Amino acid sequence: MKTLRLPFLLLALAGPAVSRASAQGALLFANRNVGAGINAPVTYCGPLTPGGPFVTGLAFGTNFLAQLIVNGQPAGRPVPFREGASAGYVSPTAVYPGIAGGTTVTVTMVAWFASLGSTYQEALSRGIGGYGSSQNLNIAVVAAPGTPADLVGLQPFFILGCIPEPGAGPLLLVGAVFFLLRRR
């Protein structure tokens, strides 16, 4: 009789953990989903390198990263953009933000120039541009095993180019010119 109690005891202890895990909500991180009416490409405007020529185009490849921010916290890993005819879009990925299914969350898609850092917060902290974000969306996450919730209402947005800080030499030169002009 003792051998039968152990499996039942393990099942009784594991049951709540399994139900909590299966109740976790999911979002579909995709800025293009024709079936859900989502077509929100991300466009980059500005120089691709400091001091480089101004360009405008769709974010592409590993030069750019994107991530979801859910209730103010990063959710999932940063992902690169697709290339070629799919530039401006990320590959669809299920994201599990650690929130119970059925809960309404505030979701923002963020994107940045990858050379500014491996996280959005790192790129933001530089304060020189090279990042952008969508408008906030209120989305009800779907509990597993249901299909992850689409980012319905997501609109296209821009990554604005980097504005490099001037070096010490140009700043001293400008300061000297203003100093001499003031003395007159």
C-alpha positions as CSV (number, residue, x, y, z in Angstrom):
1,M,0.0,0.0,0.0
2,K,2.9,2.4,0.7
3,T,4.1,2.2,-2.9
4,L,0.8,3.4,-4.2
5,R,0.7,6.5,-2.0
6,L,4.0,7.9,-3.3
7,P,2.8,8.5,-6.9
8,F,-0.5,10.1,-5.6
9,L,1.5,12.3,-3.2
10,L,3.8,13.5,-6.0
11,L,0.8,14.1,-8.3
12,A,-1.0,16.1,-5.5
13,L,2.1,18.2,-4.9
14,A,2.9,18.8,-8.6
15,G,-0.7,19.5,-9.7
16,P,-0.8,23.2,-8.5
17,A,2.6,23.8,-10.2
18,V,1.4,22.3,-13.5
19,S,-1.8,24.3,-13.4
20,R,0.1,27.6,-12.7
21,A,2.5,26.9,-15.6
22,S,-0.3,26.1,-18.0
23,A,-2.2,29.2,-17.0
24,Q,0.6,31.5,-18.0
25,G,-0.4,34.0,-20.7
26,A,1.2,34.3,-24.1
27,L,1.6,37.0,-26.7
28,L,2.6,36.6,-30.4
29,F,5.5,39.0,-31.1
30,A,4.9,39.7,-34.7
31,N,4.6,43.1,-36.4
32,R,3.1,41.5,-39.5
33,N,0.2,39.1,-39.4
34,V,-2.2,39.5,-42.3
35,G,-4.9,37.3,-40.8
36,A,-5.0,39.6,-37.7
37,G,-4.8,42.8,-39.7
38,I,-1.3,43.7,-38.5
39,N,1.1,45.4,-40.8
40,A,3.5,47.6,-38.8
41,P,6.9,47.7,-40.4
42,V,9.7,49.5,-38.6
43,T,11.6,52.2,-40.6
44,Y,15.0,53.6,-39.8
45,C,15.7,57.3,-40.5
46,G,19.2,58.7,-40.1
47,P,22.9,57.8,-40.6
48,L,23.7,54.1,-40.1
49,T,27.1,55.2,-38.7
50,P,27.9,58.4,-36.9
51,G,28.7,61.1,-39.4
52,G,27.5,58.9,-42.3
53,P,24.9,59.9,-44.9
54,F,21.3,60.2,-44.0
55,V,19.3,57.2,-45.1
56,T,15.7,56.0,-44.8
57,G,14.8,52.4,-45.1
58,L,13.2,49.4,-43.3
59,A,15.1,48.0,-40.4
60,F,16.9,44.8,-41.5
61,G,19.0,41.9,-40.3
62,T,21.2,41.9,-37.3
63,N,21.9,45.6,-37.6
64,F,18.7,46.2,-35.7
65,L,17.1,44.5,-32.7
66,A,13.5,44.5,-31.4
67,Q,11.8,43.4,-28.2
68,L,8.4,43.6,-26.4
69,I,8.0,45.6,-23.3
70,V,5.1,44.3,-21.1
71,N,3.9,46.4,-18.2
72,G,7.2,48.3,-18.3
73,Q,9.4,45.2,-18.3
74,P,11.3,43.6,-21.1
75,A,9.6,40.3,-22.2
76,G,11.4,37.7,-24.2
77,R,14.8,38.1,-25.8
78,P,15.7,40.8,-28.3
79,V,15.3,39.5,-31.9
80,P,16.9,40.7,-35.2
81,F,14.8,41.9,-38.1
82,R,14.2,39.9,-41.2
83,E,15.9,40.8,-44.5
84,G,15.0,41.2,-48.1
85,A,11.3,41.5,-48.9
86,S,10.5,40.9,-45.2
87,A,12.8,43.7,-44.0
88,G,11.0,45.9,-41.4
89,Y,9.4,42.8,-39.7
90,V,10.4,40.4,-37.0
91,S,9.9,36.6,-37.3
92,P,6.8,35.6,-35.3
93,T,7.8,34.4,-31.8
94,A,5.6,33.4,-28.8
95,V,6.5,35.5,-25.7
96,Y,5.5,34.4,-22.2
97,P,5.7,37.5,-20.0
98,G,5.1,35.6,-16.7
99,I,1.5,36.9,-16.4
100,A,-1.6,34.8,-16.0
101,G,-3.7,34.2,-19.0
102,G,-6.7,36.5,-19.4
103,T,-4.9,39.4,-17.8
104,T,-4.8,42.7,-19.8
105,V,-1.3,44.1,-20.1
106,T,0.3,47.2,-21.6
107,V,2.6,46.1,-24.5
108,T,5.1,48.2,-26.5
109,M,7.3,47.1,-29.3
110,V,10.7,48.7,-29.1
111,A,13.6,48.6,-31.6
112,W,17.1,50.0,-31.7
113,F,20.4,50.0,-33.7
114,A,22.2,46.9,-32.5
115,S,25.6,48.6,-32.2
116,L,24.2,50.7,-29.3
117,G,23.8,47.7,-27.0
118,S,22.3,44.3,-26.5
119,T,19.2,45.7,-24.7
120,Y,16.8,48.6,-25.3
121,Q,17.6,50.1,-22.0
122,E,21.3,50.2,-22.9
123,A,20.6,51.9,-26.2
124,L,18.3,54.4,-24.4
125,S,20.9,55.2,-21.8
126,R,23.3,56.5,-24.4
127,G,20.9,59.3,-25.1
128,I,22.1,59.8,-28.7
129,G,19.1,58.3,-30.6
130,G,19.1,55.2,-32.7
131,Y,16.0,53.7,-31.0
132,G,12.2,53.9,-31.3
133,S,9.0,52.5,-29.9
134,S,5.4,51.8,-30.9
135,Q,2.4,53.3,-29.1
136,N,1.2,51.4,-26.0
137,L,-1.3,48.6,-26.7
138,N,-3.6,47.1,-24.1
139,I,-3.8,43.4,-24.9
140,A,-5.4,40.4,-23.0
141,V,-2.8,37.7,-22.9
142,V,-4.1,34.2,-23.8
143,A,-3.6,31.3,-21.4
144,A,-1.8,28.2,-22.7
145,P,-2.6,26.0,-24.6
146,G,-4.5,28.7,-26.6
147,T,-3.0,30.6,-29.5
148,P,-0.9,33.5,-28.2
149,A,-2.6,36.9,-28.4
150,D,-1.9,39.1,-31.5
151,L,-0.6,42.6,-31.2
152,V,-3.8,44.0,-32.7
153,G,-3.6,47.7,-33.2
154,L,0.2,47.9,-33.6
155,Q,1.1,50.7,-36.0
156,P,4.3,51.3,-38.0
157,F,7.0,53.4,-36.2
158,F,10.5,54.9,-36.8
159,I,13.9,54.3,-35.3
160,L,15.4,57.8,-35.4
161,G,19.1,58.1,-36.3
162,C,22.0,58.5,-34.0
163,I,23.1,62.0,-33.2
164,P,26.8,61.7,-32.2
165,E,28.1,63.9,-29.5
166,P,30.8,66.3,-30.8
167,G,34.4,65.7,-29.7
168,A,36.4,68.0,-27.5
169,G,38.2,69.6,-30.4
170,P,35.1,71.0,-32.2
171,L,33.6,72.1,-28.9
172,L,36.8,74.1,-28.0
173,L,36.9,75.6,-31.4
174,V,33.3,76.8,-31.2
175,G,33.9,78.1,-27.7
176,A,37.0,80.0,-28.8
177,V,35.1,81.6,-31.7
178,F,32.3,82.8,-29.4
179,F,34.9,84.0,-26.8
180,L,36.7,86.1,-29.5
181,L,33.4,87.5,-30.9
182,R,32.3,88.5,-27.4
183,R,35.6,90.4,-26.7
184,R,34.8,92.8,-29.6
